[in-house]
Amino acid sequence: MKVLVKSEQEEIYRILRKTKETYTENSNGIFFDLSMISHQAYCAIKEYMQFCMKTRQEMNCRIEEMERIRIEQQPIESDKI
């Protein structure tokens, strides 16, 4: 869960609340026992994390492609003469 950004962690919290799972909260964050949650909650969290990882991977691919295009579009020093 540490790989998730704050907004993604908040969505996990919303899933827990929506499925009425037991969790504890303190100044360090929200904690829950993954082995004790319902199958429904587990599937929802798993699906959401897969979505997050897929989206992150797609974004990284787009960034790499944009960087490649930017480099290709830079004029070569000999073109400036």
GITATA-V783429 format. One record per pair of residues at least 24 apart in sequence whose ideal C-beta (glycine too) atoms are under 6 Angstrom apart, sorted by the first residue. I is the first residue (numbers start at 1). J is the second residue. D is the distance in whole Angstrom. If there is no record, write none. Layout:
# GITATA-V783429
<<I;J;D> <I;J;D>>
This chain:
# GITATA-V783429
<<8;52;5> <12;45;6> <15;44;5> <15;45;6>>
